[in-house]
Amino acid sequence: MVHWLQEETGGLLTLCAVSIAVLLFLIIKVKLEPFIALLVSGLALALVAGLSVEEIVGTALSSKESVLEKGFGGLLGHIAPIVGLGTILGAILERSGGADVLTRRLLSVAGERGAPLAMGLAGLIFGIPVFFDVGIFVLAPLVYITARRGGRSLVLYAMPLLAGLSMTHAFLPPHPGAVAVAGLLEVPLGWLIIFGLVCGIPAFLVAGVAWGAWIGKRVFIEVPDEYIVAEKDKVELEQEDAEPEPEPSLALVGLIIAVPLVLILLATFSTVWWEDSPALPTLTFIGNPVVALTLAVLLAMYLLGIRRGISTAELSDLAARSLRPIGMILLVIGGGAFFGAVVSATGVGKALAGTMSDAGLPVIVLAYLIACGLRVAQGSATVAIVTTGGIVAPLVKAEDYSDPHIALIAIAISAGSIIASHVNDGGFWIISRYFNMSVRDTIKTWTVLETILSIVGFAMAAGLSIFI
């Protein structure tokens, strides 16, 4: 009986490994969209593992929820409104000029000597509500101007900015990866915010500030003249065509960014601090991530939009345009959730848990290593996160972990998903293009930065997990 069980466990683990290999083959060699590749590999795993058609896709006569419905519906119902609202909030902050206000104020306070740190803080703060690539598009011109005025390498100013944007994108809600892994592991976003900051800020300081300062003195990248000229022409044209819009205050920008984070944190910890308080239902309601982000979006629409002369029609159009790019992101996350649901339904998760228990390997280490492998192999951080989350979720549920410990496992997965960005990562090419770097220079600067960010973030999470 024991021998048969071991063979079954080995077979399940082999099936899981083969399905991941098929997934990577479809993405890397066949160039199939990750969403379709996740569906195909998930369906193949389910069929080969022996799940019935009714279990996989359901039937007209069955009222039981299928694995397909459970995988897609369960996670997307949780994260889709959060990601959508976060995207709209970021678009309004970008349109209002909040990034310019924030960056210029930080630069004026820091001075020439502290300009690289100021750029890093701008990326860190503005990166909370906006996507990584949007943050680059908006803030890159300010990096160019700052580097030109300082007469130093563009790398010195770009690395801290990129570290700030990457850290928030990987570790903090409402970014898709962070929200997805929280949903897969069923951990409150409040805990993810706390440990995302606790683990992410040291990683940002080491990768963005320390590494950025060191490599910025050794890799000299000039600011392209044509870009500075284009920016000047753009500003002059805007000044000729229309009156410039009044800029929002720094306090207002900070308030809009802080509102959803504070409300979510209050809801998370109110059950501990004010368990018997009559205010608990209210705090729980307004601190729900969807409600908190809805309130923040409404505040932004009024304070940064309508009150400053932006019509509701323009705000509606802005929201619609900002939501277009996230469709495929949500489908990839849904596909990853389906793959994870198949892993759970086939018993692969239990088999992996038993193997890990015998080997003495902590879940947090396994989660990080799987995410690293998937990231390096296929390039997409989102695919690495949702695939790893799906594999690890049954292991987490099998153990009696506290919410803080689960949040640290989520951080480990996020950390693994950003390691060693190279030529199979779209972000690699955006950075190479926007910061005038060759492939070799991008590897020497950005790839190393991401690796440091990943290792330090994981080390912080793993260290804290020993005590929590």
C-alpha positions as CSV (number, residue, x, y, z in Angstrom):
1,M,0.0,0.0,0.0
2,V,2.8,2.4,0.9
3,H,4.7,1.5,-2.3
4,W,1.6,2.1,-4.4
5,L,1.0,5.5,-2.7
6,Q,4.6,6.5,-3.4
7,E,4.2,5.6,-7.1
8,E,1.0,7.6,-7.3
9,T,2.7,10.6,-5.7
10,G,5.6,10.3,-8.1
11,G,3.2,10.1,-11.0
12,L,1.3,13.2,-9.9
13,L,4.5,15.2,-9.4
14,T,5.7,14.0,-12.8
15,L,2.4,15.1,-14.4
16,C,2.7,18.5,-12.8
17,A,6.3,18.9,-14.0
18,V,5.3,17.9,-17.6
19,S,2.4,20.3,-17.6
20,I,4.7,23.2,-16.6
21,A,7.1,22.1,-19.3
22,V,4.3,22.1,-21.9
23,L,3.2,25.6,-20.6
24,L,6.8,26.9,-21.1
25,F,7.1,25.3,-24.5
26,L,3.9,26.8,-25.7
27,I,4.8,30.3,-24.5
28,I,8.6,30.3,-25.5
29,K,8.7,28.1,-28.6
30,V,5.2,28.2,-30.1
31,K,4.8,31.9,-29.1
32,L,1.2,31.2,-28.0
33,E,-0.5,33.8,-25.8
34,P,0.1,33.0,-22.2
35,F,-3.7,33.0,-21.5
36,I,-4.3,30.3,-24.2
37,A,-1.1,28.4,-23.1
38,L,-2.4,28.2,-19.5
39,L,-5.8,27.0,-20.6
40,V,-4.3,24.3,-22.9
41,S,-1.8,23.0,-20.3
42,G,-4.4,23.1,-17.5
43,L,-6.9,21.1,-19.6
44,A,-4.3,18.6,-20.6
45,L,-3.2,18.1,-17.0
46,A,-6.8,17.6,-15.9
47,L,-7.6,15.0,-18.6
48,V,-4.3,13.1,-18.1
49,A,-4.8,13.1,-14.3
50,G,-8.2,11.4,-14.8
51,L,-10.6,14.2,-13.9
52,S,-14.1,13.6,-15.5
53,V,-15.5,16.0,-18.1
54,E,-18.2,17.0,-15.6
55,E,-15.5,17.9,-13.0
56,I,-13.5,19.9,-15.6
57,V,-16.1,21.8,-17.5
58,G,-19.5,20.8,-16.0
59,T,-22.6,19.7,-17.8
60,A,-26.0,21.1,-18.4
61,L,-27.6,18.8,-15.9
62,S,-25.0,19.4,-13.1
63,S,-25.4,22.1,-10.6
64,K,-21.9,21.5,-9.2
65,E,-19.3,24.2,-9.9
66,S,-16.7,22.9,-12.4
67,V,-12.9,23.4,-12.1
68,L,-13.0,25.8,-15.0
69,E,-15.7,28.0,-13.4
70,K,-14.1,27.7,-10.0
71,G,-10.7,28.7,-11.3
72,F,-11.7,31.7,-13.4
73,G,-14.7,32.9,-11.5
74,G,-13.4,32.6,-8.0
75,L,-10.2,34.7,-8.5
76,L,-11.4,37.1,-11.2
77,G,-14.5,38.0,-9.2
78,H,-12.1,39.1,-6.4
79,I,-9.4,40.9,-8.3
80,A,-11.0,42.3,-11.5
81,P,-12.7,45.3,-9.8
82,I,-9.6,46.0,-7.7
83,V,-7.3,46.0,-10.7
84,G,-9.8,48.1,-12.8
85,L,-10.3,50.7,-10.1
86,G,-6.6,50.9,-9.4
87,T,-5.9,51.5,-13.1
88,I,-8.5,54.3,-13.3
89,L,-7.0,55.9,-10.2
90,G,-3.6,55.9,-11.7
91,A,-4.8,57.3,-15.0
92,I,-6.5,60.3,-13.2
93,L,-3.3,61.0,-11.2
94,E,-1.2,60.9,-14.4
95,R,-3.6,63.1,-16.3
96,S,-3.8,65.7,-13.5
97,G,0.0,66.2,-13.5
98,G,0.4,64.6,-10.0
99,A,3.6,62.9,-11.1
100,D,5.2,66.1,-12.2
101,V,4.3,67.9,-8.9
102,L,5.6,65.0,-6.8
103,T,8.9,64.7,-8.6
104,R,9.6,68.4,-8.8
105,R,8.9,68.9,-5.1
106,L,11.1,65.9,-4.1
107,L,13.9,67.3,-6.4
108,S,13.7,70.8,-4.9
109,V,13.9,69.4,-1.4
110,A,16.7,66.9,-2.1
111,G,18.9,69.2,-4.2
112,E,21.4,68.2,-6.8
113,R,23.3,65.8,-4.5
114,G,20.1,64.0,-3.4
115,A,18.5,64.0,-6.9
116,P,18.9,60.2,-7.5
117,L,17.2,59.4,-4.2
118,A,14.5,61.9,-5.1
119,M,13.8,60.1,-8.4
120,G,13.7,56.8,-6.4
121,L,11.1,58.2,-4.0
122,A,9.1,59.5,-6.9
123,G,9.0,56.0,-8.4
124,L,8.2,54.5,-5.0
125,I,5.2,56.8,-4.3
126,F,3.8,57.3,-7.9
127,G,4.3,53.5,-8.5
128,I,1.7,52.6,-6.0
129,P,-1.3,53.6,-8.2
130,V,0.2,53.3,-11.7
131,F,1.5,50.4,-13.8
132,F,5.2,49.9,-14.1
133,D,5.4,50.9,-17.8
134,V,3.1,53.9,-17.4
135,G,5.3,55.1,-14.6
136,I,8.3,54.9,-17.0
137,F,6.4,56.8,-19.8
138,V,5.4,59.6,-17.4
139,L,8.6,60.0,-15.3
140,A,11.3,59.3,-17.9
141,P,11.3,62.9,-19.3
142,L,11.9,64.2,-15.8
143,V,14.8,61.7,-15.4
144,Y,16.3,63.0,-18.7
145,I,16.1,66.6,-17.6
146,T,17.5,65.9,-14.2
147,A,20.4,63.9,-15.6
148,R,21.2,66.7,-18.2
149,R,21.2,69.4,-15.5
150,G,23.4,67.3,-13.3
151,G,25.8,66.4,-16.1
152,R,26.1,62.8,-14.9
153,S,25.1,59.4,-16.2
154,L,21.5,58.7,-16.9
155,V,21.9,55.4,-15.1
156,L,22.5,57.2,-11.8
157,Y,19.0,58.7,-11.9
158,A,17.2,55.9,-13.8
159,M,18.1,53.0,-11.5
160,P,16.5,54.4,-8.3
161,L,13.3,55.3,-10.2
162,L,13.1,51.9,-11.8
163,A,13.7,50.2,-8.4
164,G,10.8,52.2,-6.9
165,L,8.4,51.4,-9.7
166,S,9.4,47.7,-9.8
167,M,9.1,47.2,-6.1
168,T,5.6,48.7,-5.8
169,H,4.5,46.9,-9.0
170,A,5.6,43.5,-7.6
171,F,4.8,43.7,-3.9
172,L,1.8,46.1,-3.4
173,P,-1.9,46.2,-4.3
174,P,-3.7,47.3,-6.5
175,H,-1.2,45.9,-9.0
176,P,-2.4,42.7,-10.7
177,G,0.3,40.4,-9.5
178,A,0.1,41.3,-5.9
179,V,-3.7,41.2,-5.9
180,A,-3.7,37.9,-7.8
181,V,-1.4,36.1,-5.4
182,A,-3.4,37.5,-2.4
183,G,-6.5,36.0,-3.9
184,L,-4.9,32.6,-4.7
185,L,-3.5,32.3,-1.2
186,E,-6.6,33.9,0.4
187,V,-4.8,36.4,2.5
188,P,-6.2,39.9,3.3
189,L,-4.6,42.7,1.3
190,G,-3.9,44.7,4.5
191,W,-1.3,42.1,5.5
192,L,0.2,42.2,2.0
193,I,0.5,46.0,2.2
194,I,2.3,45.8,5.5
195,F,4.8,43.1,4.5
196,G,5.1,44.5,1.0
197,L,6.4,47.7,2.5
198,V,8.5,46.0,5.2
199,C,10.2,43.7,2.7
200,G,10.1,46.0,-0.3
201,I,11.6,49.2,1.1
202,P,14.9,47.6,2.2
203,A,15.1,45.9,-1.2
204,F,14.5,49.3,-2.9
205,L,17.2,50.9,-0.8
206,V,19.8,48.2,-1.6
207,A,18.9,47.7,-5.3
208,G,17.8,51.3,-6.2
209,V,19.9,53.5,-4.0
210,A,23.1,51.5,-3.2
211,W,23.4,49.6,-6.4
212,G,22.2,52.5,-8.5
213,A,24.9,54.8,-7.0
214,W,27.6,52.2,-7.6
215,I,26.7,51.3,-11.1
216,G,25.8,54.9,-12.1
217,K,29.5,55.8,-11.6
218,R,30.7,53.0,-13.8
219,V,28.2,52.9,-16.7
220,F,27.9,56.3,-18.4
221,I,24.9,56.9,-20.6
222,E,24.3,60.2,-22.2
223,V,20.9,61.9,-22.5
224,P,19.8,61.9,-26.1
225,D,19.6,65.5,-27.5
226,E,16.7,64.8,-29.7
227,Y,14.5,63.7,-26.7
228,I,15.2,66.9,-24.8
229,V,14.4,69.0,-27.9
230,A,11.2,67.1,-28.4
231,E,10.1,67.8,-24.8
232,K,10.9,71.5,-25.2
233,D,8.9,71.6,-28.4
234,K,6.0,69.9,-26.7
235,V,6.0,72.3,-23.8
236,E,6.2,75.3,-26.1
237,L,3.3,74.0,-28.3
238,E,1.1,73.4,-25.2
239,Q,1.8,76.9,-24.0
240,E,0.9,78.5,-27.3
241,D,-2.3,76.5,-27.8
242,A,-3.9,76.8,-24.4
243,E,-3.7,78.1,-20.9
244,P,-1.8,75.6,-18.7
245,E,-4.0,73.8,-16.2
246,P,-3.4,74.6,-12.5
247,E,-1.3,71.9,-10.9
248,P,-2.7,69.9,-8.0
249,S,-1.0,70.4,-4.6
250,L,1.4,67.8,-3.3
251,A,-0.8,67.2,-0.2
252,L,-3.8,66.5,-2.4
253,V,-1.8,64.0,-4.5
254,G,-0.5,62.3,-1.4
255,L,-4.1,62.2,0.1
256,I,-5.5,60.5,-3.0
257,I,-2.8,57.8,-3.0
258,A,-3.0,57.2,0.8
259,V,-6.8,57.0,1.1
260,P,-7.3,53.4,-0.2
261,L,-4.2,52.1,1.5
262,V,-5.2,53.5,4.9
263,L,-8.8,52.3,4.6
264,I,-7.7,48.7,3.7
265,L,-5.3,48.6,6.6
266,L,-7.9,49.9,9.0
267,A,-10.3,47.2,8.0
268,T,-7.6,44.5,8.3
269,F,-6.6,45.4,11.8
270,S,-9.9,46.6,13.2
271,T,-10.9,43.0,13.9
272,V,-7.9,42.8,16.3
273,W,-7.9,46.3,17.8
274,W,-11.7,47.1,18.0
275,E,-13.3,43.7,17.9
276,D,-16.3,44.8,20.1
277,S,-16.5,48.3,18.7
278,P,-19.8,49.4,17.1
279,A,-17.6,51.0,14.4
280,L,-16.4,47.6,13.2
281,P,-19.0,47.1,10.5
282,T,-18.4,50.5,9.1
283,L,-14.6,50.1,9.0
284,T,-15.0,46.6,7.5
285,F,-17.3,48.0,4.7
286,I,-15.2,51.1,3.8
287,G,-12.0,49.1,4.1
288,N,-13.1,46.5,1.6
289,P,-10.5,46.9,-1.2
290,V,-13.3,47.5,-3.8
291,V,-15.1,50.0,-1.7
292,A,-11.9,51.8,-0.6
293,L,-10.7,52.1,-4.2
294,T,-14.1,53.3,-5.4
295,L,-14.0,56.1,-2.8
296,A,-10.5,57.0,-3.9
297,V,-11.5,57.1,-7.5
298,L,-14.5,59.3,-6.8
299,L,-12.3,61.6,-4.7
300,A,-9.8,61.8,-7.5
301,M,-12.5,62.4,-10.1
302,Y,-13.8,65.4,-8.2
303,L,-10.7,66.9,-6.6
304,L,-8.3,66.2,-9.5
305,G,-10.8,66.4,-12.3
306,I,-14.1,68.2,-12.1
307,R,-12.9,70.8,-9.6
308,R,-10.0,71.6,-11.9
309,G,-12.1,72.0,-15.0
310,I,-12.0,68.5,-16.5
311,S,-15.4,67.5,-17.7
312,T,-17.1,64.3,-16.7
313,A,-17.1,63.2,-20.4
314,E,-13.3,63.5,-20.5
315,L,-13.0,61.6,-17.3
316,S,-15.2,58.9,-18.6
317,D,-13.2,58.6,-21.8
318,L,-10.0,58.6,-19.7
319,A,-11.3,55.7,-17.6
320,A,-12.3,53.7,-20.8
321,R,-8.9,54.2,-22.4
322,S,-7.1,53.2,-19.2
323,L,-9.0,50.0,-18.9
324,R,-8.2,48.7,-22.4
325,P,-4.7,47.3,-21.7
326,I,-5.8,45.3,-18.7
327,G,-8.1,42.8,-20.5
328,M,-5.3,40.4,-21.4
329,I,-3.7,40.8,-18.0
330,L,-7.0,39.6,-16.4
331,L,-7.3,36.7,-18.8
332,V,-3.8,35.6,-18.0
333,I,-4.6,35.8,-14.3
334,G,-7.8,33.8,-14.8
335,G,-5.9,31.2,-16.9
336,G,-3.3,30.9,-14.1
337,A,-6.1,30.5,-11.5
338,F,-7.7,27.7,-13.6
339,F,-4.3,26.0,-13.8
340,G,-4.0,26.2,-10.1
341,A,-7.5,24.9,-9.6
342,V,-6.6,21.8,-11.7
343,V,-3.5,21.3,-9.6
344,S,-5.6,21.3,-6.5
345,A,-8.3,19.0,-8.0
346,T,-5.9,16.4,-9.3
347,G,-4.2,16.0,-5.9
348,V,-0.9,17.4,-7.1
349,G,-0.9,19.9,-4.3
350,K,-1.2,17.2,-1.6
351,A,1.5,15.1,-3.3
352,L,3.8,18.0,-3.4
353,A,3.1,18.8,0.3
354,G,4.0,15.3,1.3
355,T,7.2,15.3,-0.7
356,M,8.1,18.7,0.8
357,S,7.4,17.4,4.3
358,D,9.7,14.5,3.7
359,A,12.5,16.7,2.3
360,G,12.1,19.4,5.0
361,L,11.9,22.2,2.5
362,P,9.8,25.2,3.7
363,V,6.9,26.3,1.6
364,I,8.3,29.9,1.3
365,V,11.5,28.6,-0.2
366,L,9.8,26.3,-2.7
367,A,7.4,29.2,-3.7
368,Y,10.4,31.5,-4.4
369,L,12.3,28.9,-6.4
370,I,9.3,28.0,-8.5
371,A,8.6,31.6,-9.3
372,C,12.2,32.3,-10.1
373,G,12.3,29.4,-12.5
374,L,9.1,30.4,-14.3
375,R,10.2,34.0,-14.5
376,V,13.6,33.2,-16.0
377,A,12.2,30.7,-18.4
378,Q,9.3,32.7,-20.0
379,G,9.8,36.3,-18.9
380,S,6.4,37.3,-17.7
381,A,6.1,38.2,-14.0
382,T,2.3,37.8,-14.1
383,V,2.5,34.3,-15.5
384,A,5.2,33.4,-12.9
385,I,3.0,34.7,-10.1
386,V,-0.3,33.1,-11.0
387,T,1.3,29.8,-12.0
388,T,3.3,29.6,-8.7
389,G,0.4,30.8,-6.7
390,G,-1.8,28.0,-8.1
391,I,0.8,25.3,-7.3
392,V,1.6,26.6,-3.8
393,A,-2.0,27.4,-2.7
394,P,-2.9,23.7,-1.8
395,L,0.3,23.6,0.3
396,V,-0.6,26.7,2.2
397,K,-4.1,25.5,2.8
398,A,-2.8,22.2,4.1
399,E,-0.9,23.9,6.8
400,D,-2.2,26.0,9.7
401,Y,-0.4,29.2,8.7
402,S,-1.4,32.6,10.1
403,D,-2.4,35.4,7.7
404,P,0.9,37.2,8.3
405,H,2.9,34.1,7.4
406,I,0.8,33.6,4.2
407,A,1.4,37.2,3.3
408,L,5.2,36.5,3.5
409,I,4.8,33.5,1.2
410,A,3.0,35.8,-1.2
411,I,5.9,38.3,-1.0
412,A,8.3,35.5,-1.7
413,I,6.4,34.5,-4.9
414,S,6.3,38.2,-6.0
415,A,10.0,38.5,-5.3
416,G,10.7,35.4,-7.4
417,S,8.6,36.7,-10.3
418,I,10.9,39.7,-10.9
419,I,14.3,38.1,-10.8
420,A,16.8,38.4,-13.7
421,S,14.8,40.4,-16.2
422,H,16.4,39.7,-19.6
423,V,15.6,39.6,-23.3
424,N,12.4,37.6,-23.0
425,D,10.8,40.3,-20.8
426,G,9.0,43.2,-22.4
427,G,10.0,45.5,-19.6
428,F,13.7,44.9,-20.5
429,W,13.2,46.4,-24.0
430,I,11.1,49.3,-22.7
431,I,14.0,50.3,-20.3
432,S,16.6,49.8,-23.0
433,R,14.7,52.1,-25.3
434,Y,13.7,54.8,-22.9
435,F,17.0,55.1,-21.2
436,N,19.2,54.9,-24.3
437,M,21.0,51.7,-23.2
438,S,22.5,48.9,-25.3
439,V,21.5,45.3,-24.5
440,R,24.8,44.8,-22.7
441,D,24.3,47.9,-20.6
442,T,20.7,47.0,-19.8
443,I,21.8,43.6,-18.5
444,K,24.7,45.2,-16.5
445,T,22.3,47.7,-14.9
446,W,18.6,46.7,-15.0
447,T,18.9,42.9,-14.9
448,V,21.2,43.1,-11.9
449,L,18.9,45.6,-10.2
450,E,16.0,43.3,-10.6
451,T,18.0,40.3,-9.3
452,I,19.1,42.3,-6.2
453,L,15.5,43.5,-5.6
454,S,14.3,39.9,-5.8
455,I,16.9,38.4,-3.5
456,V,16.7,41.1,-0.8
457,G,12.9,41.0,-0.9
458,F,12.9,37.3,-0.5
459,A,15.6,37.3,2.2
460,M,13.5,39.8,4.2
461,A,10.3,37.6,3.8
462,A,12.1,34.4,4.6
463,G,13.8,35.9,7.7
464,L,10.5,37.3,9.0
465,S,8.7,34.0,8.4
466,I,11.0,32.3,11.0
467,F,9.5,34.6,13.7
468,I,5.9,34.9,12.5
